[in-house]
Amino acid sequence: DQLTGVLADERGVEHIFAFDSDFRTLGFTVVPGDTGEP
């Protein structure tokens, strides 16, 4: 998750599709969890 977070950050990604909270700790919005979408 850390490497994916670094690469996503370098590319300006703000939303990550995931079902765990690891990316939240890196400052990303987790889809679908943080968006309220089913």
C-alpha positions, 0 to 999 in steps of 0.5 A: 500500500505504501508504494501504491500511495507514493506512486499515486501521490506523484501522479496527483491521484486523490481517490483510491479504490480500496476496502481497507483504511490503509490509504486513509492514513496516507491522505487519500479518499477511499472509494467507495468507503469515503464517498457514501456510494454503495 
